[in-house]
């Protein structure tokens, strides 16, 4: 009996790996379980399927994953953390001016995901990688690079809408609530909070340089947003309107009249949900203005946008989309941008969509080629007697006007000055 026990003990020693048999060798085992891999079921409010979106990106800094360099360094960083090393500061639930952050999620509202990782458009330093490992460790899990996906990670500004977009019913309710916010002064009872763990909805502001210009990332749970939550988001976006409901109504009336006269908008056009007041337009043109959009009712689906000078009641800039590029077959065909027929088409469009007669035109310029969302075309500028300019965008293949834009004399002068200054700066020699 004793001989059999000794034989079994000897066999057990023989099958141990040589490393474990070495004297005074200690193998550190993880103290946290690996990242969970949730089973995502069909959900009308679930995360958007961004697989195809990410497949189109060849840049590893736009993929929801660790880079090759970070994966190579991760085991050593994890070993250091398991040995007791900690970063100088924590990035868990960091929500302001984020370079790197791990945001804790309520798993029951995010299809089982316990957290979301925000990564910059560059390799993490060892300290930042240690911060990531530490943040996961604080949540009681071990970072598994193979478990990262668009459900739980965003890198370099790869997703601009958050984990999911608004669904149709949320858009409709948001539109109605926006009108109540601006015109009936309806306000949320409780303010928006940035942390997702507070109520399932959240926001992180990003360092734009590290995220390719993206300034924020929003979290929307995998459930239907309530009216209360939508109103909180509206208040976050709209802020202080800067005008009373009565003043907004007056500005809207003036803008309707201007768009009707200058761009042929029917007075019955439906105003969009969003309207705002501001103090500047493009190219340093600083004027108090009112800005909103309109869509045609029961017509061809034309859309207008207008910016009104609140002091004078005149249009600063406006546009109308006559043919949506998405409804036309993409084409890279190019034609002669200086052909006289483009000027004729432009003049016809201006006189057809405004109260101007052809006699009010002082100059016509075939300006440049332009890309109309995969449709090649030409831009013709039509200068009016009052100094305003129409920019007429014409498709080569359709030989039709896709969009008509208007700028008043002041905004045109500001644009010209802006580009003149840019040209002057480019001409200044650099001292070697």
C-alpha positions, 0 to 999 in steps of 0.5 A, spaced: 500 500 500 505 504 501 509 503 495 502 504 491 502 511 494 509 513 493 508 511 485 502 515 484 506 521 488 512 520 483 508 520 477 504 527 479 511 530 480 513 527 473 507 531 469 509 538 472 512 543 467 519 544 469 518 551 470 513 550 476 518 545 479 524 550 479 526 552 486 523 559 489 519 560 482 512 563 484 507 564 478 502 570 479 495 568 477 489 573 476 485 576 482 479 578 477 475 574 472 476 575 465 471 580 461 464 577 460 462 576 453 455 578 453 450 574 449 446 580 445 439 578 443 435 582 438 432 589 441 429 595 437 433 599 442 440 595 442 446 598 440 447 599 432 450 594 428 457 598 426 461 591 424 460 594 416 462 601 419 469 599 422 470 594 416 471 600 412 476 603 416 484 600 415 487 605 420 488 601 427 487 607 431 479 607 428 478 600 430 475 598 437 481 594 439 488 595 442 493 596 437 499 591 436 503 595 440 498 595 446 497 588 446 504 586 446 505 590 452 499 588 456 501 582 459 507 585 462 502 591 464 497 586 467 503 582 471 505 589 474 498 591 476 497 584 479 504 585 483 501 591 486 503 597 482 498 602 481 497 608 476 498 615 479 491 617 477 485 613 476 481 614 469 475 610 471 468 614 470 472 620 467 468 624 463 471 631 462 476 632 457 478 625 456 484 622 453 483 615 456 477 613 460 473 607 462 466 608 463 462 603 468 455 601 465 449 598 468 449 591 465 442 590 465 441 597 460 447 595 456 446 588 453 450 585 459 456 590 458 459 592 464 463 598 462 465 602 455 473 603 453 474 610 450 481 610 447 485 615 443 487 615 436 495 614 438 498 608 442 497 608 449 503 610 454 505 604 459 502 609 464 495 610 460 495 602 459 496 601 466 490 606 468 486 602 463 488 595 467 487 598 473 480 601 472 478 594 469 481 591 476 477 596 480 470 593 477 473 586 478 474 584 471 481 583 467 481 586 460 481 581 455 483 585 448 479 579 444 473 581 448 473 588 445 468 590 440 464 596 438 459 594 443 464 596 449 469 600 446 470 606 441 477 609 438 479 615 435 472 618 434 470 612 430 463 612 432 460 619 432 453 618 435 454 614 441 453 606 442 446 607 438 442 612 434 435 615 436 430 610 434 424 613 430 419 614 436 424 617 440 426 622 434 418 624 433 418 625 441 424 629 441 421 633 436 415 635 439 419 636 446 424 640 443 418 645 440 415 645 447 422 647 450 423 653 445 416 655 445 412 653 451 418 653 456 418 646 458 424 644 462 426 638 465 425 637 473 432 634 474 438 636 471 442 631 466 448 628 469 454 625 466 455 619 469 452 613 466 451 609 472 446 615 475 440 613 470 443 609 464 444 615 460 451 619 460 456 623 456 463 624 456 467 630 453 473 628 449 480 631 447 479 633 440 486 632 438 486 625 441 479 623 437 480 626 430 476 632 432 470 629 436 468 633 442 464 628 445 461 621 446 454 619 448 451 613 452 444 611 450 441 605 454 438 599 450 431 601 452 426 606 450 428 613 452 423 616 457 420 623 455 424 626 462 430 623 459 429 626 452 427 633 455 434 633 459 438 631 453 434 637 449 436 642 455 443 639 454 443 641 447 439 647 447 441 651 453 439 658 454 435 660 447 437 667 448 430 669 446 422 669 449 417 664 445 414 671 443 421 673 440 422 666 437 415 666 433 417 673 430 424 671 428 421 665 424 415 669 421 421 674 418 425 668 416 419 665 412 418 671 409 425 672 407 426 665 404 420 665 400 422 672 397 429 669 396 429 662 395 422 660 393 420 657 400 412 656 400 410 660 407 406 653 409 413 650 409 414 646 416 419 648 421 424 643 423 425 641 431 431 645 432 432 653 432 437 657 435 440 664 436 447 666 436 452 671 435 456 669 429 456 666 422 462 663 418 468 667 417 468 671 423 461 675 421 459 677 427 452 678 427 446 676 432 442 671 428 436 666 428 437 659 425 432 654 423 430 649 418 424 648 414 421 642 410 416 642 404 409 640 406 406 635 401 411 637 395 417 634 393 421 634 399 425 640 398 428 643 404 430 650 406 435 652 412 436 660 413 440 664 418 436 671 419 440 677 422 436 679 428 437 686 428 435 688 421 430 682 419 434 680 413 437 674 410 444 673 412 445 666 408 440 661 406 439 654 402 434 650 398 436 643 397 432 641 390 434 634 388 437 630 394 444 627 392 442 620 395 436 620 390 441 620 384 446 615 381 453 616 383 457 619 377 464 621 377 463 624 370 466 631 368 464 636 363 467 643 361 466 647 367 466 653 363 461 651 358 456 657 357 450 652 358 451 652 366 450 660 366 444 659 363 441 653 368 444 658 374 440 664 371 434 660 370 434 657 377 435 664 381 429 667 377 425 661 378 426 660 386 426 668 387 422 674 386 428 677 382 428 678 375 434 677 370 435 684 370 437 684 377 443 680 376 450 684 375 455 678 374 455 671 372 461 667 374 462 659 372 466 659 379 469 652 380 468 644 380 464 641 386 463 634 388 455 633 390 456 627 394 459 623 389 456 627 383 461 631 380 458 638 378 459 645 377 458 651 382 456 658 378 455 664 382 450 669 380 451 676 383 445 681 384 445 688 384 444 689 392 451 685 393 448 678 395 450 672 391 447 665 389 451 659 389 448 654 384 450 647 384 449 643 378 450 636 376 454 634 370 450 628 368 443 631 370 444 638 368 440 640 373 440 644 379 442 640 386 442 646 391 441 653 391 445 657 396 444 665 398 449 669 402 448 677 403 453 682 401 456 682 408 457 675 409 460 675 402 465 680 404 467 677 410 468 670 406 473 674 401 477 677 407 478 671 410 481 667 404 485 673 402 488 673 409 489 666 408 493 667 401 497 672 405 499 668 410 501 662 405 505 668 401 509 670 407 516 666 407 519 662 412 526 664 415 530 658 414 
